Amino acid sequence: MSAAEIGVLRVDLAAIAHNWRALADHVAPAECGAVVKADAYGLGIARVLPALSAAGCRTFFVATPREAAEARALHSTARVFVLNGLFPGAADTILAAGAIPCLASLAEIEEWSAHARRIGARLASAIHVDSGLHRLGLPAGEVARLAARPEWLEPLDVVLIMSHLASADDPNDPASAAQQQTFERLREMLPAAPASLAASDGLMLGQPYHFDLVRPGYALYGGQASGGARAPVVPVVSLYARVLQVREVGTRGQVGYSGAWSASRPSRIATIAAGYADGFARTASATTDRRGGSVLIHGSLLPIVGRVSMDLITVDVTDCPILVTRGDIAELIGPALPLETVGAEAGTIGYEVLTRLGRRFERVYAGDGA
Ligand SMILES: *Cc1c(COP(=O)(O)O)cnc(C)c1O
């Protein structure tokens, strides 16, 4: 961390490439794509997509048309699917980007077909069917209507039939097997095309969930999405911030806004340069009777005390065997503080921690061979 920096987000691109290869091996002979929506889960699509592509990834998923344009600008021959499909007015951006919408209703199929006829070309398309998540996708009734009218798909080149699992993070939840069977059934009603059902958690449920293509996001970025088997991935993200000041407070000394935490003994409190404006959740605050998040300083896990504020957090460093002083570096995410732990301590999930990490941290990319 350079002297002028108070916070650094380190992204290990070699670890992302390793994770993609490990997942690709795990699901072979199925293909492994990569979900790079939300700026590659906040890590920076401009660096992440080229690293994945160098590792061998050819198929990418984004959420929005604008993200698709960004992805195709980075890799003009990649297959880019737009998970949010075709909302009214989105077609021109998707067409210009050369991306493939995941069509989620008969209305979307009709609209995309009209564009295909206008252009006089069969347009690459994915059909998103709803196997039970009830979020996006054609419900069974619409799939049946579509099956009865094959000419509706004539203007389109259906390259993928997909669906998404609701509860794949819990390997004991019977909903996944039910969705898998519903997906098989809906898929058989449609023209033959490659299929995709699983994200990071679903691909750990085993081969019946892999179909032709899997769509991990979180696992590529080092996350453990499944509550069952551990994905064969390594951590990608570390986050460090500076200790700005260390102070002594006496017994009953209050720390931070509203005096939400007060000391039960004479304490040393370190103030660290990261806050909710940096995406460090305010729900990681600790009061006198409720634990919050933690940070790692000199190898010791130490508790946050008081409220997380916009730019600062306060940490009780009394029990750190090595004296904590101004300028020391605290680890906020890293091997000892995985995304899942940081999320749980803030009452949320690692996904939200990752995608909210702020723009104020200096971003350092390691391991891209450049
Ligand atoms: C976000 C998303 C994914 C990737 O999910 P992860 O849990 O991050 O692997 C896959 N498919 C769909 C439809 C999604 O919305």
The ligand as a Tripos MOL2 file, in Angstrom:
@<TRIPOS>MOLECULE
LIG
   15    15     1     0     0
SMALL
NO_CHARGES

@<TRIPOS>ATOM
      1 C1        -26.5170  -13.5150  -11.0960 C.3       1 LIG1
      2 C2        -26.9740  -14.7140  -11.8350 C.ar      1 LIG1
      3 C3        -26.1140  -15.8110  -11.9910 C.ar      1 LIG1
      4 C4        -24.8020  -15.9330  -11.2570 C.3       1 LIG1
      5 O1        -25.0600  -16.2390   -9.9130 O.3       1 LIG1
      6 P1        -23.9060  -16.5850   -8.8730 P.3       1 LIG1
      7 O2        -24.6260  -17.0620   -7.6780 O.co2     1 LIG1
      8 O3        -23.1540  -15.3190   -8.6450 O.co2     1 LIG1
      9 O4        -23.0520  -17.6310   -9.5030 O.co2     1 LIG1
     10 C5        -26.5320  -16.8510  -12.8310 C.ar      1 LIG1
     11 N1        -27.7390  -16.8160  -13.4400 N.ar      1 LIG1
     12 C6        -28.6120  -15.8000  -13.2630 C.ar      1 LIG1
     13 C7        -29.9330  -15.8430  -13.9410 C.3       1 LIG1
     14 C8        -28.2630  -14.7200  -12.4450 C.ar      1 LIG1
     15 O5        -29.1350  -13.7160  -12.2510 O.3       1 LIG1
@<TRIPOS>BOND
     1     1     2 1
     2     2     3 ar
     3     2    14 ar
     4     3     4 1
     5     3    10 ar
     6     4     5 1
     7     5     6 1
     8     6     7 2
     9     6     8 1
    10     6     9 1
    11    10    11 ar
    12    11    12 ar
    13    12    13 1
    14    12    14 ar
    15    14    15 1
@<TRIPOS>SUBSTRUCTURE
     1 LIG1         1 GROUP 0 **** ****
